Amino acid sequence: MKPVIWHFRLIAGAMGAALLCAAALGTGSVALGQDQSAATAKDVIFARKILMGMVGTNMDEGDAMLETGKIDMAEARDHSDNISMLLMSFPHLFPPASNEWKPNVERDAATDTFASPELWTRFADFYQMAATASKAAYNASRARNPDEFKKFGAELRQACDTCHEKFLKPQ
């Protein structure tokens, strides 16, 4: 696929994911032109958890195919395409005000962040890692055969694991 078309697909996917997150937050399309100051840091944290949950669901399907060796190429491509689009949107759900991680406190799994504070001080690195993972997912979505899917699926898993090691604080 030509780079221009790839970028258009990513922009369209990012817009779709943003609208999905807005709908999940109850703002709907009516609020797109309105003052967004009513959204809180907890709202954006919740939205990014929804988006990452969607990435996780699609990753689980791809990982299962890779682990069992039973790769349905049409399904593998669909899941990878979803992941690629979602990951292009993901970094945009980390405004500075959502840097609320605190050590040694009980967290609400839905609205408290598990993102490391280093994510905001190294945001360019985080952004690049998300783009790299998105590109690996995109490549997997274009795999011509199971061997290509295995290659790009492994690259995607590695990209995700590396980002989580650097920027996710479980507690």
Secondary structure, 3 states (H helix, E strand, C coil): CCHHHHHHHHHHHHHHHHHHHHHHCCCCHHHHHCCCCCCCHHHHHHHHHHHHHHHHHHHHHHHHHHHHCCCCHHHHHHHHHHHHHHHHHHHHHCCHHHCCCCCCCCCCCCCCCCECCHHHHCHHHHHHHHHHHHHHHHHHHCCCCHHHHHHHHHHHHHHHHHHHHHHECCC
